[in-house]
């Protein structure tokens, strides 16, 4: 991988990681266009590692909130009277909500990096999950804010991250949709989605980091891709939070459907191959 390819993939990762359009889908498509083997272990590892740039951006953007939650969680451990505070509860929500993706991601690693990397899967998932996003926006009452979050919300939204392991679904698309189905308001669902993404994607990146030295990709392009994804993702995080405050996530559905449909047509006509 050369530095231009690293920059392109860094931009794609940073731009799509937190938007409900599936970063894995877009990275898979970009890698295919660049002529990279999308089912190669090294390329899969590279994809996971540069996600850490986007996660670092989210961590920096929410640093004040994260410090407050961590402080509230630790203080609640030693002071029982503080265990009912939102910060203490939020700490537990993030911890418990991150467990399902850790277990499923590890057990299904070969499936995720192998058969599920097919562009057929990407195209179908982009279209099918779009229906869930529209449904969630229509039926969700959105009358519950952050103070009314529960452990059940955290568990169900955490479980939805496992569905997002299917390329094309979108982690943010899955978590925000389930949050809306739980009647959370859009901003609360999006913020919890961000908080749950940090441990999940950090763990994935650190786990895959070991495969980079022997992949032939090189440390230089990996660092460049990660830095680019950090810069672009920071802007994307700020934009998305402002966007969801007044707009439906269904606004992304036409793009998802067109992209998924285009992929399926190109695959069906033999213009491109699935892997």
C-alpha angles and dihedrals in degrees: 000000000000127000095259091056089047091054092048093050091045091055092047092049095046093046098047106030095091101025115092093247100090119258091208090056093050093045090050091051092045092049090050092051090048091053095247119146101252094197094051115118092226094053090047090051091048090053091053095045097052088052085072088070090058091045091051088054091053090046092053093045092052096034094120091050093045093051090048093049093046091048092048091048094050093045090050091056091063100029113054092193090066096053093094095058119112093240093054092046092046090055090057092044091057093045096047094038090055095055099079095054090047093055099040094041091054097043094045097041095118092048092048095048093039128035095009091060088074115121088226088065092045094052094046094046093049090056101037098048089049087071090056091051092052091046092050092052092049100047102032112100092204091208098128121087132192094280090061096052115130137196088252089060091051093048095047094045089045090053090051088063087066090058088052089063084083104090110244098031095087123222093232091043090053098043096043091047093052089046090054091048086055086056094249115150114254097253093049091049091048094048092050088048089056094047092051092047095061100067094034098052094036090056091047092050094048091048093052094043090086091065096056100078093057097038098083091235095107135223094262098061089042092056092045093049091049094049093048092049089051094055095043094043093053090059091044092053092052092047096047095052090053092044098052091049088075109010138066119247084227085080086081093054099086090054092048093049094047092048093046092046092048091052092051092049092049091048094046092051093047095243090128133016125238096239 
